[in-house]
């Protein structure tokens, strides 16, 4: 039998021991001081979070004294020794006066009972029998998390509301076994359906009035009976726990009995203001405990102790209270506290990211509700959609409103979000566009023609979330042009015609002729400030904010930084009028003064990048120890992050004002920018960020570095980046068009013909990596003619080599050989030995690629290389040539050593075809020494490279070889990937009999692997007349 203590203002009754005695009044002075302090503390998390250990110790000693007096009043002395064996204390307060006592503070002289045994409050109730008293074991518990923030201001600030989206993330992360429905903008009909759907746990956080939850779309006259009925149905279908964080609880009116009479078996209530992170910490511990099969009491107690452990001498844990109906104590079948029934093995953890969490803010919305309402109206209006332009002249928040709009939309519609960072040289402030623009577009039409610019815009879109609702597709444009860009206008118009809802984020300088609806975010109200900052507002601001918002306090972005810093010199800035530029400059200087060197560098880097950047990639660029700096910048409202916590960026409103007023140290910006450009190039293979974002971010950094005066660095890094990025873009080469055009513009700015020549030469070498042979051939011929007229023989020889390389790729071997003969004659006559060596090695590699081994040997004998003029790359290429020749002359040992030396150089810059031939030789050498795994790895790499070079027959031959090799090793299952490639290849080449045989073999392999769906699919293909590749696979 459980230990139930019934308390009234007159008596105490303990039924288990048939003890009844008068309730002895607590000492007036102690009770009054403790209760007043406790009540004051419950309304503000600030006191606890900003107090030192000594100050918290004083408060805890007062609460312990009160708790010990209460313990002595309720627990007779004879019962105290056996109390630890009794388990939890169940306390039933029978009148209003006794209900106000904080029983969670019961203190036995050594510890709080709530932390050791547990304290459970009891309320009167009626018992509802669930349809299934004992549910069958489940993989996951069903939990629904609801919140709603009314648009009208309320007496209680909304800061108490728990962030249900973050709670949903917590519930579904790691091994926590929850299936969460999250509705952060609860709508009446949807809410009732969720409650009645057979939940295990329901959480509501929001405004409450006598048991009626404030939810959108409800009819007041019928709402309360309808909610009561929904909760009763929910209990009958399995609802066991209600978690409540409501305004009424904070105002001191618990009223939990009303939930008992609706049949709720257990309630966890937040009856004081917890800091958001502390509330999340408790609920995260609760989720974990329930997932591990703990009883509700155990999981709750562990959550309470987690709060105490993470912050010693804390008291906010006592505001999280567990209550249940008195009728269910020791109930033979309906034990409210029993563990949830879960299967023995947890379900697999999904590796798919939560797409909705990717596009929601990691920060609580604190903007102007009128602006938000205007945005919602603009984005949901029927008829022709105007472009929505979110604008601020003062550097106020902009994107924050859109992220809150998406948060509210998420439960109602599966929406899509694409983001686009506009970038074209000459259309931004501070960039001069050359007069050659039209000429370049005509000459390089395949890259800069009007149609190709439109393709560049298409390629540069980044899809953050792909939804199914056709009426909710959003395109968010960051940093749109400062000058009218007709091609961009046409592209936006096309997107609107497809039904996309377009939003622009910019300052006042953006020019457009398209119909727009301008929404200014430059509005800040008294309610907005008070709701956003609550008890964190500095005392010196109280008088300033009594009747209206003074001009210097109308920028919410700056107020956020000041309040977050907590530094008096910063908050005192707002005590008297200041011009905007002075306010921004002084604020920025104060906030940066409190940052360490690494945090300042990170801030500069995020300012330069401007785009949303993956956290693992920030670690690659700025070092692995950046968590502390990122968190500090986020706390200070200097950077933003999404709800998923994997994307970080500087908000556009800050980036623009930082640039306008030059608020970051210019020398540090230049240094950070130069390092950043170099590190991005060096880390390209390892970056996880979307290629279009990488290109956009790199372009933003390069443009800013050029703007700051380091044009030569920006030019060279731009070209290096394009050369390294180009081979991996496939058909989307247009993504680099603006990067290359920027390089030309920077070269033109120098006024140097040599700089322009070098730039053109580098651009053409970039084209060598792209599938643009026909266009590149024409450009090389055009450039070759110009260089011949100028008698620039080194350049002529180099261009002839590049033309020969294009002919090699096109299979025109004789044309290539003719050009190589001419290039050789010119190169041998060059006076500069380094220049001569570089060109001669290029010629030798081309001879090797086309298989002219005898001519290559004669050529090498005549070349007479001088080692002192050879750089590391040239030496690596010569070792590679030597390896091929040694293998050709059947000297495997020396050949292997030569090729190993060649690959000591990280990027030998070989053509895909020659690299594939080298991998084939390495595979054959590995076989000779019976290193079969190594041989197989080289064959796989050779196949990939032949595919990349579009030499399909040679790739097919290797796949056939790999199939035969794996079958000989009795590994038929591992042949599937090669057979599927061969199936697609043979279908494409119309080798249908061969394709059918492969399909038959694949059907058998999938059958043996237990995949009957794929087995049936391939058996069907083997028998089909209209055989063709699987539409789910990309043909070679």
TIDO-555700 format. One record per residue (C-alpha): residue in one letter; x, y, z. Coordinates in steps of 0.05 Angstrom, whole numbers, plus 5000, padded with zeros to 4 digits. Layout:
N
AXYZ
...
This chain:
1036
X500050005000
X502750684980
X504051235030
X498451745018
X498552375060
X492152785060
X493253505080
X488454065098
X489454715135
X486654365196
X489453655197
X494053125167
X491652415154
X496151815135
X491351245117
X496650695113
X498150775188
X491351045209
X494751675234
X491052335240
X493652955275
X492853715271
X496554105218
X501554515259
X502255215229
X509155365202
X513155935233
X510256575204
X516756935188
X520056335155
X513856125117
X512556825091
X519756955070
X520456275037
X513756285001
X514656994976
X521656844952
X519356194919
X513556554884
X518157094859
X523156594833
X517756194797
X516356784751
X523456874726
X529056404705
X533757004704
X535257004779
X537756284778
X541556334712
X545056984730
X546656824803
X553256564827
X553955944869
X554256334934
X547856714918
X544256084898
X546655754962
X543156285004
X536656154967
X537255404974
X538655455049
X532255855057
X528255355017
X531354765054
X529455085121
X522355165098
X522254465069
X524854165133
X519554515175
X514254255126
X517253555131
X516853575207
X509653815204
X507353265156
X511552665178
X510952435251
X517552295284
X516051555293
X514951475218
X521251835195
X526251255202
X522150795158
X520351335107
X525951175057
X523050475049
X516150735032
X517850974962
X514451594934
X510152044976
X503152144949
X500352804975
X493053004970
X491753734987
X484453805006
X483254555009
X485755174973
X490655385027
X494054705030
X494354674954
X499055274951
X504454934993
X510654714953
X510953984974
X516653874924
X521054234975
X520053715029
X527053645060
X528953095108
X535253435133
X539753115081
X536153155014
X529753364980
X524652794980
X522752954908
X529852794886
X530652144925
X523851814931
X519352254891
X513252684907
X506752574870
X500853044879
X493852744878
X487453044853
X480252814851
X478052474787
X473451984754
X476251344727
X475651214652
X477050504629
X481250494566
X479050044509
X485549654519
X487849694591
X494349344572
X496849564504
X500849084462
X508349254460
X509949814410
X516149994371
X514950724386
X510651124433
X505851604399
X506752314423
X503352954401
X506453634416
X501854244409
X502754994417
X499255614394
X500956344401
X495056824392
X496357434350
X493257894404
X497758104461
X496357744528
X497957944599
X502857364604
X508757414556
X509356814508
X516456684531
X514056114576
X511855704516
X516155094501
X518955024430
X515054414407
X519154344343
X525554254383
X521953784430
X519853364370
X527153344348
X529153114417
X523752584420
X525752264354
X533352324360
X538151764380
X534951154413
X528851524439
X522951114417
X517751624398
X513551764337
X512152514344
X506752934313
X508553674320
X503854254310
X506854924331
X500855304303
X495254874329
X488554914293
X482254704328
X479654144283
X486553864272
X488053874347
X481753494365
X483252964312
X490252864340
X487852794412
X482752274391
X487651874348
X490151404402
X496251754432
X500651544489
X502952234509
X500152934495
X503753584508
X500554274504
X504154924515
X500455584508
X494956014537
X489555694580
X483255974612
X479655524662
X481754894625
X480355164555
X486655184512
X487355784466
X487755464397
X486555764328
X479655704297
X475755494359
X468655734375
X468755944448
X461555744463
X462755014445
X470254944454
X470754704526
X465654134521
X468753924455
X475853914484
X473253524544
X470153004498
X476452954456
X480752824518
X475852294543
X476151944475
X483752004476
X484051674545
X479551104523
X484250994463
X490550984505
X492551684526
X496451614592
X500352244603
X498752984593
X504653474597
X502354194608
X506154854606
X500655374605
X499656104624
X494655904678
X499755474714
X504656064716
X499256514744
X498556054804
X492055724785
X493554994776
X486554704769
X489254014751
X483053684780
X479253894718
X483853424678
X482552874729
X475152924716
X476552864642
X479752194658
X487152384648
X491351844684
X497552274697
X499753004688
X506653324688
X505754074697
X510754644692
X508555104749
X514355604745
X518555924690
X524255474669
X529555714621
X528055404553
X534554994552
X533054734623
X526054524603
X528854164543
X533953824587
X528553564634
X524153314576
X530053004540
X531652604603
X524252424610
X524052174538
X530351764549
X527751444613
X521051254582
X524650974521
X528850524568
X522550234600
X522750634665
X516350774702
X513551474697
X515851634768
X522951384753
X523451774688
X520652404721
X525452334781
X531352244735
X529352874697
X528953264762
X535753004784
X538753164715
X536853894726
X540053894795
X546353554770
X547354024711
X546654634756
X548354534829
X544254904881
X538555014832
X531055044849
X527455054782
X526754294783
X521454374837
X516754714789
X516154084746
X510853694782
X507852994773
X500552914791
X495352364783
X488252194805
X487651944877
X482851404852
X488451074812
X493350994870
X494550244879
X489250094826
X489649354809
X489449464733
X490150214717
X496850394747
X498251104722
X505751044736
X507250384702
X512350344646
X509850394575
X509649734538
X515349714486
X518149174442
X524848874463
X528749124403
X528549864384
X526750034312
X532350244264
X534450964269
X532751354206
X538751674172
X534252154132
X534652874156
X528253214178
X527053674118
X522354124156
X527554234211
X532454454157
X528255064141
X525955274210
X529755744256
X533755514315
X531656154351
X524856334382
X520956834340
X520857524371
X518757964314
X512958434301
X506258054296
X503358574248
X509058474200
X508257724205
X500757784192
X502158214131
X507057694104
X502057124116
X496657514078
X501357664020
X503656944013
X496756624019
X492657113977
X488856833917
X489757093846
X496157333814
X501957283862
X506257903868
X513557833887
X514057943962
X519758403980
X521758394054
X525559034065
X529059404121
X532460074117
X535160004188
X538259314187
X532158994222
X530658244219
X527858004153
X528857254144
X526357134215
X519257284191
X519556784135
X522256234180
X516556364229
X511656334171
X514455654151
X513955414224
X506555584225
X505355294156
X508854634170
X503054264203
X498154474148
X501954384083
X507853974057
X511354574026
X517554643983
X523155143994
X528655333945
X533855863961
X537856273911
X543856723925
X544057213868
X550957363841
X552957693775
X558858153769
X556958863754
X550058843785
X552358953857
X554359583892
X561659763882
X562659333820
X564259653752
X561759263692
X566359293630
X563959503561
X566058823535
X559958483566
X555858433502
X561958243461
X563657693510
X556457443507
X556857403431
X563757073430
X562556603488
X555156493477
X555455773500
X557256043569
X554656753574
X548956793524
X542056983550
X539656273550
X545856033588
X545056573641
X538056313653
X540955613659
X546055883709
X540256143752
X536855463747
X543155083766
X544555553825
X537955393860
X538855003925
X532954573946
X532554574022
X525854214026
X521853843974
X514453793989
X508353513954
X503554113960
X503354443891
X500655093919
X506355193967
X512955263929
X517355813955
X523456143923
X527556563971
X532457043937
X538157313979
X542357923959
X538558093895
X541758583846
X542859313862
X541959483788
X536459253741
X538258573711
X533458433654
X535457693650
X534257593724
X527457953717
X525557473661
X527756873702
X523757093763
X517757213719
X518356503692
X518556223763
X512356603782
X508856333720
X510355633745
X506655783810
X512655933855
X511656443910
X517856903905
X520857283964
X526557783961
X530857984020
X534458644009
X535559354030
X532759963995
X537459953935
X534359363897
X531459553829
X525859153795
X520459293745
X516358693766
X510058793809
X512058723882
X508858773950
X513759123996
X513458924069
X517759344115
X520459014177
X522359684207
X516959644260
X518159544334
X512659594386
X512759624462
X509258954467
X514258644419
X520258874461
X517058654527
X515057974499
X521857864468
X526158044528
X521357974588
X525158004654
X531858064617
X530558794601
X535759234636
X532959654692
X535560294660
X530660174602
X524460144645
X523060894643
X524760944569
X519660404551
X513760634592
X509460954538
X512960894471
X519260624437
X524561174431
X528061234363
X534660924387
X530960304411
X527060144348
X532159664320
X530458984348
X536858674318
X541259144359
X537059074422
X537858314418
X545358374416
X545458864475
X540858444519
X544657804501
X551358114519
X548758344587
X554358864589
X552359544618
X556559964570
X552759634513
X545759704542
X547260424565
X548260614492
X540760614484
X539361084542
X540061704498
X538861864424
X544261664374
X544561704298
X543861004265
X551060974240
X553861174308
X549260674343
X551460114296
X558760294300
X559060344376
X554759714385
X559159314339
X565559554373
X562859354441
X560458664420
X566958514383
X571058734443
X568258154482
X570057634428
X576457224426
X580957204366
X578056554338
X570956804347
X572457454310
X575657054254
X569556604250
X564957214249
X568957514192
X568756854154
X561156784160
X560357514139
X564557374077
X561056714059
X554056994069
X550756334049
X548055784094
X554055334109
X554354634138
X557454584207
X562254014189
X564854444132
X565855034178
X570254564220
X574354404157
X575255144143
X576155424214
X578554824254
X574954304295
X574554694360
X569255194340
X563154964379
X564255464434
X565356044386
X559255854344
X554955814406
X557356494431
X556056834364
X549156514362
X547656744434
X549657454414
X545057444353
X550957534307
X549656894268
X543656454256
X542555704254
X536855244233
X532854784278
X536754184254
X543054524279
X547154354217
X546855014179
X549855674202
X549956354169
X550057104181
X543257414172
X542957844109
X540658464147
X547058444189
X551558294130
X548958894091
X549659374150
X556559104167
X558759264096
X555259934094
X558460204157
X564959794153
X563859494221
X568858924217
X576459034218
X578459104145
X585358804153
X582458194188
X577158134134
X582458124079
X586757624115
X580857174132
X578157234061
X584857034030
X585456434077
X578256234064
X579056233989
X585255793995
X581955314045
X575655224004
X579855033943
X584054553985
X577854234017
X573354153957
X573353393957
X571453364031
X566053904033
X558953654046
X555654324028
X551454323964
X555854503904
X551455083885
X552255363956
X559755253953
X560155633888
X555656193914
X559656243979
X566356243943
X563756783895
X561457213953
X568257153988
X572157293923
X567957903907
X568858183977
X576358053976
X576758423909
X572458993937
X577259053996
X583059163947
X586058473939
X583958383866
X589857963843
X588557443898
X581157423880
X582857333806
X587756773816
X583556393868
X577456463824
X581056123767
X583955573812
X577155443841
X573855373772
X579354923747
X578654453806
X571054473809
X569554393735
X570953643726
X565653443778
X559953873751
X558153433692
X552653763650
X551854333699
X558054703676
X553955343672
X554355383747
X561455673738
X559556183685
X559356773733
X565656553769
X569356563702
X566257213681
X568357533747
X575557313733
X575257653665
X572458283696
X577958293748
X583158183694
X580258753653
X580459203715
X588059133718
X588759463650
X594358973634
X594158583569
X598758053600
X593757943657
X588157873607
X592257373566
X593756963628
X586456983648
X584156743579
X589356193580
X586955953648
X579655983626
X581155563566
X584755053610
X578455023652
X574454883588
X578954283577
X575453943636
X568454083610
X564253703557
X564754293509
X569554023457
X566254353397
X565755043429
X572754983460
X575754783393
X572955403360
X575655853415
X582555543413
X582855633338
X580756363346
X585956483400
X591356093362
X590456543301
X591157163343
X597456903377
X600656703310
X599557403284
X603157673345
X608757153338
X607656933410
X610856253398
X610655973470
X603156103472
X602255823401
X605755183421
X601555113485
X595155243446
X597054723395
X597754213451
X590854383477
X587854333408
X591253653400
X588253423467
X581253603442
X582353213378
X584752623420
X578152633459
X574252663394
X578152083365
X581652493310
X588452173323
X591952403258
X589853123268
X592653093338
X599252803314
X600053353263
X599053893315
X603853553363
X609353543309
X608554293300
X608254423375
X614554013385
X618554423334
X616355073367
X617654823438
X624654583424
X626555283400
X624055633463
X629455983503
X626055933571
X627855233598
X622055203648
X617055403595
X620054923545
X619954343595
X612654463613
X610254443540
X614653843522
X611653443580
X604653613555
X606653353486
X609552713516
X603152573555
X598952653492
X603452173454
X602851683511
X595251743511
X594651583437
X599350993444
X605251243402
X610450903445
X616250893395
X615251613376
X614751793450
X621551473464
X624851843407
X621552483430
X624052403502
X631152293476
X630952953438
X627553353492
X633653403538
X629953593602
X633954003652
X631953743723
X633354413757
X627754733717
X622554193732
X617254323785
X613953773827
X608053693780
X612453633718
X616953113753
X610752713773
X608452703700
X615352463677
X615251903728
X608451693702
X610951683630
X617051283653
X612450783688
X608350673625
X614650573582
X617650083632
X611249683632
X611149703556
X618149403557
X615848863607
X619649113668
X614049053721
X618149203783
X621249863759
X614550053727
X610949973794
X616150403830
X615850943777
X608250983780
X608451003856
X613051613852
X608351943802
X602451873850
X606352183908
X604152833876
X596952953897
X594153233832
X598253023771
X592853333726
X591952753677
X586352673628
X581052183649
X582951713593
X590351693611
X588751623685
X584351023668
X589850703627
X594550803686
X589650463734
X589249873685
X596849803687
X596849833763
X591449293765
X595648833720
X601848963762
X597948793826
X595648143794
X602747943778
X604347983852
X597747643870
X595048263907
X587948133885
X584148633928
X588849183903
X587948963831
X580348973839
X580549673868
X584749923809
X579949593759
X573949933792
X577450603789
X579250493716
X571950343699
X569750983732
X574951393694
X573151083627
X565851243642
X567751963658
X571652003593
X565451713557
X569551123531
X563750643543
X566550033507
X572850033548
X568750133612
X564249553592
X570249103581
X572749243652
X565849123682
X565748453645
X572648293673
X570348473744
X564248013737
X568647433715
X573647563771
X568347583826
X564846963799
X571446583799
X572046773873
X565046513887
X562347223902
X556347253856
X552547753900
X557948273891
X557148253815
X550348583817
X552849303810
X557049123749
X551548713717
X546549283726
X551449763693
X552449263636
X544949183629
X543949933621
X549749983573
X547249413528
X540249703527
X543050373506
X547250053451
X541349613427
X544948963444
X538248683466
X540047943468
X545948093513
X541548543556
X536347983565
X541647483587
X544247983638
X537148113663
X535947363672
X542347313712
X540447913755
X533547613768
X536846993797
X541847393839
X536447823869
X532147203883
X537946883921
X539047543959
X531747533982
X529548143942
X523547853906
X521248533880
X527648663841
X528047933821
X521047953790
X522848613756
X528948333721
X525747663703
X520248083670
X525448483632
X528847843608
X522147613577
X519848293552
X519848483479
X520549223494
X526649143537
X529649783565
X533450063624
X530250133691
X527550853696
X530250893767
X537350813742
X541451303702
X543950993637
X551351073623
